Amino acid sequence: MRIHISHETRYRYDAPTHGVIQTLRLTPRNHDGQFVADWRIDVSEDCRLDVQEDAFGNITHTFTVEGPFADLSVAVEGEVEVQDTAGVIRGAVERFPPSLYLRPTPLTTADEAITDFARETRSRETGTLALLHALLGRINNEMTYDTDPTRATTTAAEAFALKRGVCQDLTHVFIAAARHLDVPARYVGGYFRRADGVVDQDAGHAWAEAHVPSVGWIAFDPANGICTTDAHVRVAIGLDYLGAAPVRGSRYGGGAETMAVKVRVDQAARQVQS
């Protein structure tokens, strides 16, 4: 499937800001099953985008803008050709051995409730792949997708206690449980074309990848209860959300800040014929 994506982040400041520094992880890479046909980044203020790769192999763009200005927008747009690989990820940049992704982080630390949940799930299954599918199904069934009670800094333990959260929260719970069971797992940020026809979204999407020795990395989407398909566009990976966040930065002055995000994910008008 060829997917068209547009993603705009707009900032407004109560008073003109003196300057902004941001790092963007908004550019997908090619791998088996994913080809970036077209992609561009636009910043409303005049600046230079310095492209690099971070420690995980994500493509990053960093820019510095000198003020004063009261509005700033960062927009990306492009098209990506995706094939359904049943969630199996091959041909991606791998900078570290899978064992690195057993490392806990503050956002993915398993508390007693998550460890009990993970152990109970393991008691029902034999084999790593079956265990991961069971975790996927249980998190999807037992946690409610809800945008109200959580925020970017909500931990896996906090979201699991609420039994509610957004895709980021469900992904952190999956990662925490998998790591507790000695299965390497990592966070993935990207985009998802919804099957219900809704193309305008409030944010990008998130899911996890877990490593099964006999297969390799496999992508699990707890928010939808599925392995990834040709509707998922993979952009960045990390130990948790902070390592794959689409936009991170700081500013000087400007008073209070208001941020608005507009994401549109739809099937591209021109599809490649197989």
N, C-alpha and C positions, 0 to 999 in steps of 0.2 A: 504494500500500500504506500502511496506517496502522500505524505502529510504536510500540510501548510501550517506554519506556526507564526504568530505575532505575539510579542510580549513586551509591554511597556510598563516601566516603573516611573512614576512622576512624583517629585518632591516639591512641596511648597513651604516656605519659611515665613514666619511672622515678621522677621526683619531680614534685610539682605545679608546673606552669609558671606564670610570673607574667603572661603575656599572649601573645596571638597576633594577627598582622596577616596577612590573606590577600586575594588578588585571584583571583576565579573567572572563568574563561571557560568556562562550562558551559551557556549559554543559546543555543539556535539562533535564527536569524532566518528570516523568510519570504523567499523569492525564487521565481522561476518554477520550478515543479516541487517546491516545498517549502512547506508551511503548518504552522505550529505551532498545534495545536489546544488543547493544555493543557500548562502547564509550571510547576513550582514548585521553590523551593529552601528547605531546612530546615537550620538550624544548631543543634546540640544545646545550646549556651550562648546565653543571652539577649544579643542584639546587634542592631544596625541594619545592614541591607544597603543600601549606597549604590550605585545603578545609574548607570553611565556608558557611554560608547563609547570604545574606545581608538583609536589612530591609524589602524588598519586597518578600523574600523567594527564590530569585534566588540563584543557586549554584555558588559560586565564588571560584577561585583558585588564590592565591597570591604567588609570588616568588620574590626572590632577587638574583641577579647574580653579583658577584664581577668581575671586569675586571682585566687586559685589554683584550678587544676583539673587532674586527671590524665588525663582522656579528652576527646576532642573529635571530633564527627562532622559531616561536611558531606554532605547527601544531596540529589539532584535526582531528580525523577520527572515524566514527562509523556508526551504522545503527539504524534506528528508525522505528517502526511499527505505522502507522497512519491510523485512520478511519475517514471517512467523517461524521461529526456531524452537518452539515449545519451551521457551525460557532459557535455553542453553546459550551461554555467552562464550564465543570463541573469537580469536583474532583481536581482542582488546589489548590495550597497553597494560602490562602488568609489571609494576616496579618492585613489588614486594612478594614474599612467599605468603601463601594463605594463612600461615600461623600468625602473621601480624594482626589479622582481623579477629583474633581472639581477645585482643586488648580491650578492656572496658574503658568507658569514658563516663564523665558525670551524667551525660544524657542517656547512657545505655546501661547503667549499672543495674543489675538484677537484685531486687530486694527479696525478702522472704516470700512474699506473695507470688512474685514471678518465678522464683526458683521452685516453689511448690507446684505451680502451674506447669513448668517445664518438665519436672520429674514425673508428674502424673501423666502428662502426654507421652513421655518416653515409655512408661509402663504399659501403654496400650499398643505400642508399635515395635516392630523389629526392622532394623535397617534404617540408615540415615535418610534416604530419600523419602521413605514412608513417614518417618518422624517429622520431616520438614513440611510435608503436605498436611500432616495432622495439625501442626502448629499454625499453619496458614489458615486452615479451615476453622479452628477454634477461635483464633483471634478475630477473624472476620465475623463469626457468629456471635461471639460473646462481648465484643466491643462495638459501640455505636458510633458511626461517623457523625461528628458534631463540631461545628466551627466555633462554638461559643466558649466552652470552659477552659481551653488551653491556649498557649502562646508559644512563641519560638523557643523559649527557655524551659518549657515543661519537660520534665524527665520521664523516662519510661515508667518508673515506679509511680509517679504522680498520675499519669494517664491511665495506667492499669488499675489504680485504686478507684478512679472515676468510672472506669469501663467506657470511656468516651474519648474522642479526640479526632484529629484530622489525619490525613495519610502519613504525615511526619510522625505522629505519635504512635500509630499502629505499627509503623516500620521500626521505630525504636524498641517497642515491646518485642517484636519478632526477633530483632537482633540480640536483645538482652537475653531472651530465652535460649536462642540458638547457641550463643557463646557460653552460657552456663552449661550447656550440654556438650561442650567442646567441639562445636561446629563453627568454623570461621564464617563470619557474616559481616556484611558491609552495607552502608547506606548508598542509595542511588537517587539522584535528583534528575528530573526530566519532565516529559510531557506525556499526556494520555488523551487519545481521541476517544471520547465517550460514544458508546453504541446507541445511546438514547437520543442522539441528535443535538444535544446541548453542546454548542461550540464555544460560547463565551464563559470563561471561568475566572475565578478570583485569584488563582495562583497556579503555579506549576504542580507537578505530581511527584510523589516519592514512593519508592519500594525498596526491597532488600535483595541482595544477592548472597547466597550461601554456597559454600564449597563442599562438594561431594567427591571424594577421591577418584571414584570410578568414572565420573562424568566430567567434573570441572565445576565452574561457576554456573549456578542456576538462579534465575531471577524470580522472586515471589512477591506478589502485590497483595498485601494483607487488606488494603482498603477495598479491593474488588474480589478478593478470595480466589485469585487465579495466578498462574504463572504468566509472565509477560508474553505479549502477542505482537502482531504487526501494527498494533495501535499504540505501542509504547515507543517513545523516542528517548534514548539514553543520553544524558548530557554529562554528568559529573558523579564521581564516587568519593567516599570518605569513610572514616570510622563512624561518623554520625552526621547530623544535619550541618553542623558548623564547618565540616570539611568539604561539604558539597554545596554550601549555600550559594544561590545564584548571584547575590549582591552583598558585599560586605565593605564597610568603609567608615570614615569619620569625616567630621566637618568642623569648621572654625566659626563660631558665632552663628547668628541667624535666628536666635530665639527658638520658639517651639517649632517642631517639624510635623507636617502632615504628609503621609505617603499613600498613594493610590496605585493599585496594580490592576492592569487589564491584560488578560491572556485569552487568545483565541486559537483553538486547535481544531482543524477541520481537514477533511480529505481534500487534497489539491485538485484543482479543476482539471489539470492534465495528469493522467495516470499513465505510467509506463506499461506497455503491453508486453506480457511474457510470452 
